[in-house]
């Protein structure tokens, strides 16, 4: 239970630091979404057997994706600057 509470707090703080929005409604929705995410993960832990979970890491594909997404972000920024002119 303590792990779930700490995870929800961490998720909320991460969300808050990344968004920087401090309006009451938005903070409430952020807290709610953090609690909801922890609840979903706990249900998934109870419903599945993690010993049989097979995760395959592919570092080459991950690197390719990171390069691709960075190029897409740079392209979008370039088009945004052109649209302002």
C-alpha positions, -999 to +999 in steps of 0.1 A: +000+000+000+028+024+008+044+016-025+012+026-043+009+059-024+045+068-031+041+059-068+010+081-070+028+110-054+058+105-077+035+104-108+017+136-097+050+154-089+064+144-123+032+156-140+033+189-121+069+196-129+064+188-166+032+208-169+038+237-146+001+244-144-012+254-109-049+259-113-071+241-089-091+221-114-060+210-133-043+200-101-073+180-090-074+162-124-037+155-121-041+139-087-071+119-100-052+107-131-022+097-109-044+077-086-063+061-115-030+051-132-018+034-099-051+017-096-049+003-131-014-010-125-024-027-093-053-044-110-029-056-138-005-070-112-033-089-096-047-102-130-015-115-145+015-136-136+046-115-139+069-146-138+057-155-172+059-120-187+084-120-215+100-086-223+124-083-251+145-052-252+157-040-286+183-013-282+190-008-319+153-002-327+149+021-297+179+042-309+164+043-344+131+055-329+148+082-307+166+095-338+134+095-358+113+113-332+140+139-327+141+146-364+103+149-365+104+174-336+130+195-354+110+194-386+079+206-367+098+234-351+112+245-384+077+246-399+064+264-369+090+291-373+082+294-410+045+298-403+051+327-380+069+347-407 
